[in-house]
Amino acid sequence: MLFGNGIIDKQPESLLNFWAIYFSSFPDNKIKEFLLGQILSQQ
């Protein structure tokens, strides 16, 4: 699993890079913006 506390706590930059790559697979920018907003609001 990529979503371990160790990754989030120790490597926030790597996690953000993962999400950037993950979002690049979405064709719809509105979906990207919504999901990114959800993630950032949880930090």
N, C-alpha and C positions, 0 to 999 in steps of 0.2 A: 504493500500500500504506500502511495506517495504522501498520504495525508496523516503522517505521524507527528506527534507533538515535537519530537526531536528536530524534524525538518523545519517546522514552523518557528520553533524557539531559537534554533541555532543558525538557520540559513534563510532568513526572510527574503534576501535578494534572490536566492535560488527559487524560492517558492513563487515570487513574482515573475521570474523568468519563465517558470513552468506555465503560469496562467497566461502570460503573453503568447506563448506558443500554442497553448490550448485554445485561446480565443481566436487565433489566426485561422482555425479550422471552421469557424462559424461564418457563413456567407452574409448574415444579416447583422449590420452594425447595431441595430436597436437591441438585438439579443445580447451582443457583446456589452453594450453600455449598461444594460439592466443587470447582467450577471456580475460585471465588474463592480457596480455600485453595491450589490449585495455583499460581495466579498470585502470590499474596503470598509463597509459600515460595521463589519464584525470585528475589525481589528482595534 
